[in-house]
Amino acid sequence: MEPADPGHKKGSGVNNAKDPVETKLHTAVCKGTVTLAAAQKAIVTDWTTALSRLGLA
């Protein structure tokens, strides 16, 4: 199991603004909606626009 984000408090929900973006990208890749390479490129280019770049927002 991966360690939690630094400063994360159990039961406090998401405390990293990038987490929901990563989750949506993960889901899209698993469903075959986008390729892993496209998701990786979008998030590394600018995670704040990754979902819109891929038509997932």
PyMOL commands that set and color helices and strands:
alter all, ss='L'
color gray80, all
select helices_A, chain A and resi 19-31+36-46+50-53
alter helices_A, ss='H'
color red, helices_A
deselect
rebuild
show_as cartoon
